[in-house]
Amino acid sequence: MRLFDTHAHLDFPQFDPDRALLLAAMRDQGVYALNVGVDLKSSQASLRLSMENPNVFPACGIHPHEAKVVGGEVLAELEGLLRRGAVAVGECGLDFYRNLSPRDAQMEAFRAQLRLAKKLDLPVILHERAAWPEFISALREEGPVRGVVHAFSGDLPKAQEALGLGLFLGIGGPVTYPKNEGLRQALRRIPQSRVLLETDCPYLPPQPFRGQRNDPLKVKYVAEALAGLWGMQPAEVAEITLENARRLFGVSL
Ligand SMILES: [Zn+2]
């Protein structure tokens, strides 16, 4: 069974003690990962990880938390990195929950990255928290873009709105959390062809591992949860979502 974790942060310091071991285990177990940048430094690290590991693919982008540093120079540098073989722009988006950057700076950085994705004909990896209406209008105005709403945990109306824009939904550990019944109900009713697996590691571990560090090997628990919802075997979920990732990111696996 091959699994594709479409949202990992393997360059984060939480993996410093055992990164090489983890990457070797991923290769042994047929687990692929898309490593997602949150600023210029981690975007560079994504490119490096992908060069050293054939089962890791790179995305480069500026997270809304870092939006306050985005100006012409940062965007030019980001474009340079993206042209070195990134398969997606991201993560980018809006986070009005933590507001670590001012909202107007977030909006400007988000729109600039959507335009960059169109210019380079790349998909986007989207982060949204407590900003849904603003997020959807920016996408409508700057779109159409291809992409995935990462760590999607909304209900059916939100899922339908994202699908209506042609987006994929990235599903991770939260699908296993008891409180997320609305998400599970939505997932029973949307096309399986638009769902991607992810971990967001080191964050958002599946239910049995809450409070611990997450990693791409645990993406199988997400596949198991979806298998339960869709009435199929985890191997079929792995196959469908691998194919979806291949289609969105244009990677050959
Ligand atoms: Zn992330």
py3Dmol code that shows the C-alpha trace and the ligand (Angstrom):
import py3Dmol

protein = """\
ATOM      1  CA  MET A   1       0.000   0.000   0.000  1.00  0.00           C
ATOM      2  CA  ARG A   2       1.424   3.391  -1.017  1.00  0.00           C
ATOM      3  CA  LEU A   3       0.250   6.514   0.820  1.00  0.00           C
ATOM      4  CA  PHE A   4       0.761  10.178  -0.043  1.00  0.00           C
ATOM      5  CA  ASP A   5       0.880  12.672   2.838  1.00  0.00           C
ATOM      6  CA  THR A   6       0.209  15.908   0.943  1.00  0.00           C
ATOM      7  CA  HIS A   7       1.014  18.249   3.838  1.00  0.00           C
ATOM      8  CA  ALA A   8       4.127  17.720   5.951  1.00  0.00           C
ATOM      9  CA  HIS A   9       6.669  19.997   7.656  1.00  0.00           C
ATOM     10  CA  LEU A  10       9.599  17.606   7.876  1.00  0.00           C
ATOM     11  CA  ASP A  11      12.067  20.490   7.970  1.00  0.00           C
ATOM     12  CA  PHE A  12      10.697  21.685  11.344  1.00  0.00           C
ATOM     13  CA  PRO A  13      13.031  21.353  14.360  1.00  0.00           C
ATOM     14  CA  GLN A  14      10.711  18.755  15.952  1.00  0.00           C
ATOM     15  CA  PHE A  15      12.241  16.279  13.465  1.00  0.00           C
ATOM     16  CA  ASP A  16      15.892  17.190  14.073  1.00  0.00           C
ATOM     17  CA  PRO A  17      16.608  14.213  16.360  1.00  0.00           C
ATOM     18  CA  ASP A  18      15.429  11.477  13.962  1.00  0.00           C
ATOM     19  CA  ARG A  19      14.721  12.979  10.525  1.00  0.00           C
ATOM     20  CA  ALA A  20      16.960  10.562   8.598  1.00  0.00           C
ATOM     21  CA  LEU A  21      15.443   7.533  10.349  1.00  0.00           C
ATOM     22  CA  LEU A  22      11.937   8.747   9.679  1.00  0.00           C
ATOM     23  CA  LEU A  23      12.660   9.385   5.989  1.00  0.00           C
ATOM     24  CA  ALA A  24      14.143   5.886   5.692  1.00  0.00           C
ATOM     25  CA  ALA A  25      11.055   4.370   7.329  1.00  0.00           C
ATOM     26  CA  MET A  26       8.855   6.309   4.910  1.00  0.00           C
ATOM     27  CA  ARG A  27      10.773   4.894   1.948  1.00  0.00           C
ATOM     28  CA  ASP A  28      10.489   1.351   3.388  1.00  0.00           C
ATOM     29  CA  GLN A  29       6.757   1.696   3.960  1.00  0.00           C
ATOM     30  CA  GLY A  30       5.890   3.390   0.645  1.00  0.00           C
ATOM     31  CA  VAL A  31       4.907   6.723   2.202  1.00  0.00           C
ATOM     32  CA  TYR A  32       5.345   9.839   0.048  1.00  0.00           C
ATOM     33  CA  ALA A  33       5.217  13.377   1.412  1.00  0.00           C
ATOM     34  CA  LEU A  34       4.758  16.854   0.073  1.00  0.00           C
ATOM     35  CA  ASN A  35       6.850  19.128   2.259  1.00  0.00           C
ATOM     36  CA  VAL A  36       5.215  22.521   2.582  1.00  0.00           C
ATOM     37  CA  GLY A  37       7.091  25.797   3.108  1.00  0.00           C
ATOM     38  CA  VAL A  38       5.889  28.435   5.572  1.00  0.00           C
ATOM     39  CA  ASP A  39       8.538  31.085   4.835  1.00  0.00           C
ATOM     40  CA  LEU A  40      11.555  31.496   2.548  1.00  0.00           C
ATOM     41  CA  LYS A  41      13.847  29.463   4.800  1.00  0.00           C
ATOM     42  CA  SER A  42      11.526  26.471   5.095  1.00  0.00           C
ATOM     43  CA  SER A  43      10.764  26.710   1.364  1.00  0.00           C
ATOM     44  CA  GLN A  44      14.478  26.320   0.694  1.00  0.00           C
ATOM     45  CA  ALA A  45      14.536  23.411   3.119  1.00  0.00           C
ATOM     46  CA  SER A  46      11.632  21.818   1.199  1.00  0.00           C
ATOM     47  CA  LEU A  47      13.627  21.961  -2.023  1.00  0.00           C
ATOM     48  CA  ARG A  48      16.663  20.472  -0.271  1.00  0.00           C
ATOM     49  CA  LEU A  49      14.674  17.629   1.317  1.00  0.00           C
ATOM     50  CA  SER A  50      13.163  16.740  -2.043  1.00  0.00           C
ATOM     51  CA  MET A  51      16.553  16.644  -3.727  1.00  0.00           C
ATOM     52  CA  GLU A  52      17.872  14.260  -1.098  1.00  0.00           C
ATOM     53  CA  ASN A  53      14.751  12.070  -0.873  1.00  0.00           C
ATOM     54  CA  PRO A  54      12.985  10.738  -3.967  1.00  0.00           C
ATOM     55  CA  ASN A  55       9.718  10.250  -2.063  1.00  0.00           C
ATOM     56  CA  VAL A  56       9.538  13.880  -0.878  1.00  0.00           C
ATOM     57  CA  PHE A  57       8.125  16.642  -3.112  1.00  0.00           C
ATOM     58  CA  PRO A  58       8.557  20.371  -2.434  1.00  0.00           C
ATOM     59  CA  ALA A  59       6.112  23.249  -2.064  1.00  0.00           C
ATOM     60  CA  CYS A  60       7.281  26.822  -1.462  1.00  0.00           C
ATOM     61  CA  GLY A  61       5.207  29.592   0.047  1.00  0.00           C
ATOM     62  CA  ILE A  62       4.601  32.090   2.833  1.00  0.00           C
ATOM     63  CA  HIS A  63       2.188  31.162   5.640  1.00  0.00           C
ATOM     64  CA  PRO A  64      -0.310  33.856   6.720  1.00  0.00           C
ATOM     65  CA  HIS A  65       1.487  34.024  10.093  1.00  0.00           C
ATOM     66  CA  GLU A  66       4.553  35.270   8.185  1.00  0.00           C
ATOM     67  CA  ALA A  67       2.631  37.607   5.872  1.00  0.00           C
ATOM     68  CA  LYS A  68       3.938  40.730   7.571  1.00  0.00           C
ATOM     69  CA  VAL A  69       7.351  40.208   5.928  1.00  0.00           C
ATOM     70  CA  VAL A  70       5.968  39.861   2.397  1.00  0.00           C
ATOM     71  CA  GLY A  71       6.968  42.607  -0.020  1.00  0.00           C
ATOM     72  CA  GLY A  72       8.289  42.804  -3.565  1.00  0.00           C
ATOM     73  CA  GLU A  73      11.667  41.391  -2.614  1.00  0.00           C
ATOM     74  CA  VAL A  74      10.291  38.399  -0.722  1.00  0.00           C
ATOM     75  CA  LEU A  75       7.915  37.601  -3.580  1.00  0.00           C
ATOM     76  CA  ALA A  76      10.735  37.774  -6.131  1.00  0.00           C
ATOM     77  CA  GLU A  77      12.783  35.398  -3.996  1.00  0.00           C
ATOM     78  CA  LEU A  78       9.819  33.079  -3.586  1.00  0.00           C
ATOM     79  CA  GLU A  79       9.295  33.000  -7.343  1.00  0.00           C
ATOM     80  CA  GLY A  80      12.952  32.069  -7.796  1.00  0.00           C
ATOM     81  CA  LEU A  81      12.527  29.154  -5.365  1.00  0.00           C
ATOM     82  CA  LEU A  82       9.293  28.006  -7.014  1.00  0.00           C
ATOM     83  CA  ARG A  83      11.063  27.894 -10.367  1.00  0.00           C
ATOM     84  CA  ARG A  84      13.577  25.430  -8.951  1.00  0.00           C
ATOM     85  CA  GLY A  85      11.121  22.555  -9.165  1.00  0.00           C
ATOM     86  CA  ALA A  86       8.378  23.191  -6.601  1.00  0.00           C
ATOM     87  CA  VAL A  87       5.164  21.288  -7.346  1.00  0.00           C
ATOM     88  CA  ALA A  88       2.908  23.819  -5.570  1.00  0.00           C
ATOM     89  CA  VAL A  89       2.715  27.292  -4.049  1.00  0.00           C
ATOM     90  CA  GLY A  90       2.085  27.111  -0.329  1.00  0.00           C
ATOM     91  CA  GLU A  91       1.144  27.183   2.173  1.00  0.00           C
ATOM     92  CA  CYS A  92      -0.654  30.482   1.788  1.00  0.00           C
ATOM     93  CA  GLY A  93      -4.010  31.813   2.907  1.00  0.00           C
ATOM     94  CA  LEU A  94      -5.681  33.599   5.806  1.00  0.00           C
ATOM     95  CA  ASP A  95      -5.575  32.991   9.567  1.00  0.00           C
ATOM     96  CA  PHE A  96      -7.873  35.383  11.412  1.00  0.00           C
ATOM     97  CA  TYR A  97      -7.864  33.105  14.473  1.00  0.00           C
ATOM     98  CA  ARG A  98      -4.350  33.770  15.640  1.00  0.00           C
ATOM     99  CA  ASN A  99      -3.802  37.016  13.678  1.00  0.00           C
ATOM    100  CA  LEU A 100      -0.018  36.749  13.943  1.00  0.00           C
ATOM    101  CA  SER A 101       0.159  39.144  10.988  1.00  0.00           C
ATOM    102  CA  PRO A 102      -2.233  42.071  10.424  1.00  0.00           C
ATOM    103  CA  ARG A 103      -5.270  41.079   8.361  1.00  0.00           C
ATOM    104  CA  ASP A 104      -4.571  43.424   5.450  1.00  0.00           C
ATOM    105  CA  ALA A 105      -0.975  42.143   5.204  1.00  0.00           C
ATOM    106  CA  GLN A 106      -2.345  38.573   5.174  1.00  0.00           C
ATOM    107  CA  MET A 107      -4.789  39.417   2.413  1.00  0.00           C
ATOM    108  CA  GLU A 108      -2.106  41.079   0.299  1.00  0.00           C
ATOM    109  CA  ALA A 109       0.344  38.177   0.693  1.00  0.00           C
ATOM    110  CA  PHE A 110      -2.418  35.665  -0.087  1.00  0.00           C
ATOM    111  CA  ARG A 111      -3.530  37.413  -3.254  1.00  0.00           C
ATOM    112  CA  ALA A 112       0.057  37.898  -4.429  1.00  0.00           C
ATOM    113  CA  GLN A 113       0.683  34.148  -4.058  1.00  0.00           C
ATOM    114  CA  LEU A 114      -2.518  33.268  -5.903  1.00  0.00           C
ATOM    115  CA  ARG A 115      -1.311  35.456  -8.785  1.00  0.00           C
ATOM    116  CA  LEU A 116       2.120  33.805  -8.633  1.00  0.00           C
ATOM    117  CA  ALA A 117       0.504  30.370  -8.850  1.00  0.00           C
ATOM    118  CA  LYS A 118      -1.401  31.419 -11.952  1.00  0.00           C
ATOM    119  CA  LYS A 119       1.700  32.945 -13.523  1.00  0.00           C
ATOM    120  CA  LEU A 120       3.705  29.753 -12.948  1.00  0.00           C
ATOM    121  CA  ASP A 121       0.739  27.438 -13.627  1.00  0.00           C
ATOM    122  CA  LEU A 122       1.130  25.714 -10.239  1.00  0.00           C
ATOM    123  CA  PRO A 123      -1.532  24.503  -7.775  1.00  0.00           C
ATOM    124  CA  VAL A 124      -1.850  26.190  -4.368  1.00  0.00           C
ATOM    125  CA  ILE A 125      -1.880  24.728  -0.859  1.00  0.00           C
ATOM    126  CA  LEU A 126      -4.371  26.790   1.101  1.00  0.00           C
ATOM    127  CA  HIS A 127      -4.521  27.527   4.827  1.00  0.00           C
ATOM    128  CA  GLU A 128      -7.757  28.968   6.234  1.00  0.00           C
ATOM    129  CA  ARG A 129      -8.758  29.574   9.821  1.00  0.00           C
ATOM    130  CA  ALA A 130     -11.646  31.742  11.036  1.00  0.00           C
ATOM    131  CA  ALA A 131     -11.597  33.639   7.725  1.00  0.00           C
ATOM    132  CA  TRP A 132     -13.904  31.613   5.450  1.00  0.00           C
ATOM    133  CA  PRO A 133     -15.920  34.429   3.763  1.00  0.00           C
ATOM    134  CA  GLU A 134     -12.813  36.542   3.056  1.00  0.00           C
ATOM    135  CA  PHE A 135     -10.923  33.435   1.921  1.00  0.00           C
ATOM    136  CA  ILE A 136     -13.622  32.425  -0.562  1.00  0.00           C
ATOM    137  CA  SER A 137     -13.999  35.941  -1.994  1.00  0.00           C
ATOM    138  CA  ALA A 138     -10.245  36.286  -2.538  1.00  0.00           C
ATOM    139  CA  LEU A 139     -10.256  32.944  -4.375  1.00  0.00           C
ATOM    140  CA  ARG A 140     -13.218  34.002  -6.486  1.00  0.00           C
ATOM    141  CA  GLU A 141     -11.611  37.311  -7.386  1.00  0.00           C
ATOM    142  CA  GLU A 142      -8.101  36.008  -8.086  1.00  0.00           C
ATOM    143  CA  GLY A 143      -9.130  32.614  -9.476  1.00  0.00           C
ATOM    144  CA  PRO A 144      -9.584  30.257 -11.050  1.00  0.00           C
ATOM    145  CA  VAL A 145      -6.755  28.420  -9.316  1.00  0.00           C
ATOM    146  CA  ARG A 146      -6.126  24.709  -8.865  1.00  0.00           C
ATOM    147  CA  GLY A 147      -5.444  23.729  -5.287  1.00  0.00           C
ATOM    148  CA  VAL A 148      -6.283  22.105  -1.977  1.00  0.00           C
ATOM    149  CA  VAL A 149      -7.879  23.479   1.190  1.00  0.00           C
ATOM    150  CA  HIS A 150      -5.435  21.996   3.662  1.00  0.00           C
ATOM    151  CA  ALA A 151      -6.651  20.642   7.028  1.00  0.00           C
ATOM    152  CA  PHE A 152     -10.243  21.026   5.919  1.00  0.00           C
ATOM    153  CA  SER A 153     -12.531  20.476   8.897  1.00  0.00           C
ATOM    154  CA  GLY A 154     -15.725  22.232   7.841  1.00  0.00           C
ATOM    155  CA  ASP A 155     -19.240  20.960   7.221  1.00  0.00           C
ATOM    156  CA  LEU A 156     -21.024  20.033   3.983  1.00  0.00           C
ATOM    157  CA  PRO A 157     -21.923  23.595   2.842  1.00  0.00           C
ATOM    158  CA  LYS A 158     -18.277  24.691   3.185  1.00  0.00           C
ATOM    159  CA  ALA A 159     -17.077  21.543   1.431  1.00  0.00           C
ATOM    160  CA  GLN A 160     -19.472  22.215  -1.430  1.00  0.00           C
ATOM    161  CA  GLU A 161     -18.326  25.810  -1.695  1.00  0.00           C
ATOM    162  CA  ALA A 162     -14.672  24.725  -1.982  1.00  0.00           C
ATOM    163  CA  LEU A 163     -15.526  21.951  -4.449  1.00  0.00           C
ATOM    164  CA  GLY A 164     -17.521  24.465  -6.493  1.00  0.00           C
ATOM    165  CA  LEU A 165     -14.320  26.459  -6.952  1.00  0.00           C
ATOM    166  CA  GLY A 166     -12.635  23.310  -8.265  1.00  0.00           C
ATOM    167  CA  LEU A 167     -10.575  22.780  -5.112  1.00  0.00           C
ATOM    168  CA  PHE A 168      -9.557  19.544  -3.394  1.00  0.00           C
ATOM    169  CA  LEU A 169      -9.988  18.973   0.362  1.00  0.00           C
ATOM    170  CA  GLY A 170      -6.959  17.952   2.437  1.00  0.00           C
ATOM    171  CA  ILE A 171      -8.070  15.592   5.210  1.00  0.00           C
ATOM    172  CA  GLY A 172      -5.868  14.820   8.213  1.00  0.00           C
ATOM    173  CA  GLY A 173      -5.918  13.754  11.866  1.00  0.00           C
ATOM    174  CA  PRO A 174      -8.956  15.893  12.796  1.00  0.00           C
ATOM    175  CA  VAL A 175     -11.240  13.447  10.908  1.00  0.00           C
ATOM    176  CA  THR A 176     -10.526  11.012  13.767  1.00  0.00           C
ATOM    177  CA  TYR A 177     -11.465  13.489  16.547  1.00  0.00           C
ATOM    178  CA  PRO A 178     -14.767  12.756  18.293  1.00  0.00           C
ATOM    179  CA  LYS A 179     -16.064  16.346  17.961  1.00  0.00           C
ATOM    180  CA  ASN A 180     -15.756  16.458  14.151  1.00  0.00           C
ATOM    181  CA  GLU A 181     -18.994  14.673  13.243  1.00  0.00           C
ATOM    182  CA  GLY A 182     -19.940  17.456  10.788  1.00  0.00           C
ATOM    183  CA  LEU A 183     -16.752  16.833   8.828  1.00  0.00           C
ATOM    184  CA  ARG A 184     -17.356  13.062   8.759  1.00  0.00           C
ATOM    185  CA  GLN A 185     -20.882  13.618   7.487  1.00  0.00           C
ATOM    186  CA  ALA A 186     -19.605  15.917   4.743  1.00  0.00           C
ATOM    187  CA  LEU A 187     -17.000  13.347   3.703  1.00  0.00           C
ATOM    188  CA  ARG A 188     -19.664  10.679   3.219  1.00  0.00           C
ATOM    189  CA  ARG A 189     -21.362  12.900   0.637  1.00  0.00           C
ATOM    190  CA  ILE A 190     -18.623  14.485  -1.464  1.00  0.00           C
ATOM    191  CA  PRO A 191     -16.803  12.989  -4.482  1.00  0.00           C
ATOM    192  CA  GLN A 192     -13.878  10.779  -3.399  1.00  0.00           C
ATOM    193  CA  SER A 193     -11.980  12.097  -6.423  1.00  0.00           C
ATOM    194  CA  ARG A 194     -11.479  15.430  -4.636  1.00  0.00           C
ATOM    195  CA  VAL A 195      -9.988  14.243  -1.335  1.00  0.00           C
ATOM    196  CA  LEU A 196      -6.296  14.205  -0.409  1.00  0.00           C
ATOM    197  CA  LEU A 197      -4.645  12.646   2.638  1.00  0.00           C
ATOM    198  CA  GLU A 198      -2.395  14.741   4.846  1.00  0.00           C
ATOM    199  CA  THR A 199      -0.894  14.939   8.329  1.00  0.00           C
ATOM    200  CA  ASP A 200       0.223  18.583   8.845  1.00  0.00           C
ATOM    201  CA  CYS A 201       2.962  16.954  10.910  1.00  0.00           C
ATOM    202  CA  PRO A 202       4.369  17.685  13.463  1.00  0.00           C
ATOM    203  CA  TYR A 203       0.861  18.962  14.299  1.00  0.00           C
ATOM    204  CA  LEU A 204      -2.647  17.422  14.352  1.00  0.00           C
ATOM    205  CA  PRO A 205      -1.900  13.777  15.236  1.00  0.00           C
ATOM    206  CA  PRO A 206      -4.714  11.234  14.813  1.00  0.00           C
ATOM    207  CA  GLN A 207      -6.823  10.515  17.918  1.00  0.00           C
ATOM    208  CA  PRO A 208      -4.690   7.667  19.402  1.00  0.00           C
ATOM    209  CA  PHE A 209      -1.609   9.937  19.344  1.00  0.00           C
ATOM    210  CA  ARG A 210      -3.030  13.234  20.582  1.00  0.00           C
ATOM    211  CA  GLY A 211      -0.489  15.259  22.498  1.00  0.00           C
ATOM    212  CA  GLN A 212       2.374  13.554  20.641  1.00  0.00           C
ATOM    213  CA  ARG A 213       4.362  14.579  17.585  1.00  0.00           C
ATOM    214  CA  ASN A 214       2.699  13.626  14.318  1.00  0.00           C
ATOM    215  CA  ASP A 215       4.642  12.242  11.327  1.00  0.00           C
ATOM    216  CA  PRO A 216       3.869  11.034   7.767  1.00  0.00           C
ATOM    217  CA  LEU A 217       3.782   7.337   8.796  1.00  0.00           C
ATOM    218  CA  LYS A 218       0.597   8.125  10.753  1.00  0.00           C
ATOM    219  CA  VAL A 219      -1.254   9.138   7.575  1.00  0.00           C
ATOM    220  CA  LYS A 220      -2.492   5.530   7.481  1.00  0.00           C
ATOM    221  CA  TYR A 221      -4.844   6.313  10.380  1.00  0.00           C
ATOM    222  CA  VAL A 222      -6.474   8.973   8.211  1.00  0.00           C
ATOM    223  CA  ALA A 223      -6.837   6.439   5.386  1.00  0.00           C
ATOM    224  CA  GLU A 224      -8.449   4.017   7.869  1.00  0.00           C
ATOM    225  CA  ALA A 225     -10.927   6.654   9.044  1.00  0.00           C
ATOM    226  CA  LEU A 226     -11.924   7.449   5.443  1.00  0.00           C
ATOM    227  CA  ALA A 227     -12.198   3.732   4.670  1.00  0.00           C
ATOM    228  CA  GLY A 228     -14.749   3.485   7.480  1.00  0.00           C
ATOM    229  CA  LEU A 229     -16.740   6.424   6.122  1.00  0.00           C
ATOM    230  CA  TRP A 230     -16.650   5.231   2.523  1.00  0.00           C
ATOM    231  CA  GLY A 231     -17.214   1.527   3.207  1.00  0.00           C
ATOM    232  CA  MET A 232     -14.018   0.355   1.562  1.00  0.00           C
ATOM    233  CA  GLN A 233     -10.587  -1.005   2.435  1.00  0.00           C
ATOM    234  CA  PRO A 234      -7.778   1.389   3.491  1.00  0.00           C
ATOM    235  CA  ALA A 235      -5.776   0.181   0.455  1.00  0.00           C
ATOM    236  CA  GLU A 236      -8.499   1.483  -1.871  1.00  0.00           C
ATOM    237  CA  VAL A 237      -8.507   4.855  -0.079  1.00  0.00           C
ATOM    238  CA  ALA A 238      -4.706   4.936  -0.447  1.00  0.00           C
ATOM    239  CA  GLU A 239      -5.007   4.231  -4.185  1.00  0.00           C
ATOM    240  CA  ILE A 240      -7.754   6.817  -4.829  1.00  0.00           C
ATOM    241  CA  THR A 241      -6.048   9.586  -2.870  1.00  0.00           C
ATOM    242  CA  LEU A 242      -2.634   8.835  -4.418  1.00  0.00           C
ATOM    243  CA  GLU A 243      -4.211   9.208  -7.843  1.00  0.00           C
ATOM    244  CA  ASN A 244      -5.875  12.470  -6.753  1.00  0.00           C
ATOM    245  CA  ALA A 245      -2.522  13.854  -5.574  1.00  0.00           C
ATOM    246  CA  ARG A 246      -0.909  12.786  -8.822  1.00  0.00           C
ATOM    247  CA  ARG A 247      -3.597  14.658 -10.758  1.00  0.00           C
ATOM    248  CA  LEU A 248      -3.411  17.875  -8.723  1.00  0.00           C
ATOM    249  CA  PHE A 249       0.360  18.139  -8.307  1.00  0.00           C
ATOM    250  CA  GLY A 250       1.406  16.548 -11.593  1.00  0.00           C
ATOM    251  CA  VAL A 251       3.907  14.266  -9.848  1.00  0.00           C
ATOM    252  CA  SER A 252       4.897  10.877 -11.183  1.00  0.00           C
ATOM    253  CA  LEU A 253       4.900   8.153  -8.562  1.00  0.00           C
TER     254      LEU A 253
END
"""
ligand_1 = """\
1
ZN
Zn 1.005 23.377 7.408
"""
view = py3Dmol.view(width=600, height=400)
view.addModel(protein, "pdb")
view.setStyle({"model": 0}, {"cartoon": {"style": "trace"}})
view.addModel(ligand_1, "xyz")
view.setStyle({"model": 1}, {"stick": {}})
view.zoomTo()
view.show()
